[in-house]
Amino acid sequence: LTNCRITASYFTNYMCVCSRTKMVFFLMFIEIKASPAHSTAALIVDEPEETDPWDLPELKDAGVPWSALDTKGKVLRVLISVGKLILLLGFLYMFVCSLDILSSAFQLVGGKTAGDIFQDNEILSNPLAGLVIGVLVTLLVQSSSTSSSIVVSMVSSGLLTVQVAVPIIMGTNIGTSVTNTLVAMTQAGERNTFRRAFAGATVHDFFNWLSVLVLLPLEVASGYLFVVTKLITDSFEIQSGEAPDLLNVITDPLTESIIELDASVISGIATDDPEAKNKSLIKRWCQTFTNTTLMNVTVPGPENCTSPSLCWVDGNYTFTLKNISQIYNIKKCTHLFVDVNLSDMAVGLILLALSLLVLCSCLILIVKLLNSMLKGQVAVVIKKVLNTNFPFPFGWVTGYIAILVGAGMTFIVQSSSVFTSAITPLVGIGVISIERAYPLCLGSNIGTTTTAILAAMASPGETLADALQIALVHFLFNISGIILWYPIPFTRVPIRLAKGLGNITGKYRWFAVVYIICCFFVLPLLIFALSLAGWKVLVGVGVPLLIMLIIIIVINILQKRKPGWLPAVLRSWDFLPLWAHSLAPCDKAVGVLIAKCCCCCKCCQAASDDQEDRAEQLENNKTTHTAVYDNHAMSVENEAEDGMKIELNILKMTTL
């Protein structure tokens, strides 16, 4: 250092430049006599380590440890835990019942419309139109079992063939996944919780859409599902049976005291029964008696007689013998709306509002109870049981056991919507990982088809084969989807897509509403409109859009993994306008709109959290940035300007 010169003698950071070797030495000393009130800011700032938002949070127990409690405290804690468990089961029961009432409400609001949609056989013969109709009808009635039973009844009556019904069944599989996506919206209050919950819900959506994207063209080209299920039904002698009532035994007493529906009305409208169009879906008489007698009736001509031997003419009249059925009402129903003089639409809207209120309230209370119960050792045990794999080399078995668990639980509750909606809040609070929720959702798809198979086996003998074949089509479709998107870890694309969507909705929470509207309403209606216009219009519009989408996906993948393969312009989307590759401008517009509409509501605060967080982050970055360059000790002295210039010169020299 003998040939070095000091460039700033009064700074706590000194720099020496060697005149011979032209090397820069940056020496940092501590000024002993520096005043604490005028200390210099550090030039190097330690950035906090970024945490993975998909890591399961630690549910810490802030209470007193069990060992530190006395006898009275232990008894009190046990009683509180038992009380919480009873409340949890009660809220879960109300949650399941509210889902049942919600389904009934949707049937009252849109059930007859769903029946009318199924009437147009020319539209249903188009595979894409049939797929979209299956989605929309399931959205209207909020039950894949109801929409599937309509399809089965139409096949049994000869209005639809099994080949035409296959795309409709695929559509019902998509439509039923909207319920748990709506349930995830109730957890939008906390960013990371909402990110995990929405991803856990939409992983089911992506699986269904991707399976349809592959299997629908395959079915149109080869009839794979129809041929395989036809071989199964022809190979076995299947006897009719009865569908089991498991969870319904517990929930029916409450739900039937609120509303009961006549399911035969929707099927009657779909099968073009003129009497069904004027009937109400609300069940008035729960016990009836049907008396069938052989009576003389007049018919237009001899060709309308039941048999030539049972036909005679008397003047201008033709008579024949027919079985005439008369229905006698015996016992009236006892639900709340049995004597209410309101239309089906009015009753449906009332039940829709009440069921949504109860559903959201129960879900919030369930999440609060789970957060209070799943702490400490309990949380550790539950997480290990649900998320830990079997030891090597049997780790791959864990996922398939989760599929079986999901199928079994769905078979018990007899509804995939109920099961997936129940695990969505568990994913949100971090008890179940999305990697474990994925096979559970796949299992729920299988479980709901086994219930449909048993229900089809309760059909009459003459319609048993067709009804069972439709149920097997649903089962084989889900099995084929699992084979495509689960066994090999690389093919578990729905998990990656759900995490990507979860990151977007975690940052821009309003985008979740846009996703639901576009994915379940706008996109199906667009496909439906193009399919009605004909194959030429569908190909002319759909193929360019599909090619553009594929090109964008390929460029995005190359930007992340092999940017050197792309031209310099395409290595980022910065050459496009900001609104074309970022949601930030839309986020500002939505924030301003919400602030004007509901500035006093909680939703306004939740929507503005995004802007507040980003503003705070920018302020922190600005503070950190200025702290690197500002010397606070100099700010109170007259030499501040000269000192700043000297320090900037030091920084320029240290860039080497």
NORWOTA-V44691 format. One line per field, one symbol per residue. psi: psi as a letter, one per 40 degrees, with the letter a starting at -180 (. if undefined). burial: 1 if it has 24 or more other ideal C-beta (glycine too) atoms within 12 Angstrom, else 0. A space follows every 50 residues. Layout:
BEGIN
psi: ???
burial: ???
END
This chain:
BEGIN
psi: edeiihdhdeiehihhhhddefihhhhhihhdehhdefiiiidhhhhihh iheehhihgiheahiddeiadddddddddddddddddddddddddddddd dddddddddedddddddedgddddehddddddddddddddefhddddddd ddddddeediidddeddddddddddeeddddddddefedhdddddddddd dedddddddddddddddddddefddddddddddddihhiiaihihcdddd dddddeedihigdeddddddefhddddeiidhhdhehihhhhihihiiid ideeididefhihgbeihiihihhhhhhhdhiieidedehgiiddddddd dddddddddddddddddddddddgibddddddddddehiiihfededddd ddddddddddddefhdddddddedddddeedhiddddddddddddddddd ddddddeeiiddedddddddddddddddddddddeddhddefdddddddd dddddddgdddddddddddeddddddddddddeidddddddddddddddd dddddddddddgdeeiiddeeieeeiideeeieddddddddddddddgee iddddddedddddddddddddddddddddhhddeeeiefddddddddddd ddded.
burial: 00000011001111111000000000000000000000010010000000 00010110100000000000000000100000010001001111111111 11111111111111111110101101111111111111111111111111 11111110111111111111111111111111111111111111111111 11111111111111110111001111011100100000000000001100 10011101111110111111100001001111110000000000000000 00000000001000000001000000000000101011000001001101 11011101110111111011111110011001100110000000000110 01101110111111111111111111111111111111111111111111 11111111100001111111111111111111011100000111111111 11111111111110110011001100110110000001000000000000 00001000000000000000000000000000100010011001000000 00000111111000000000000000001110110000000010011001 100100
END
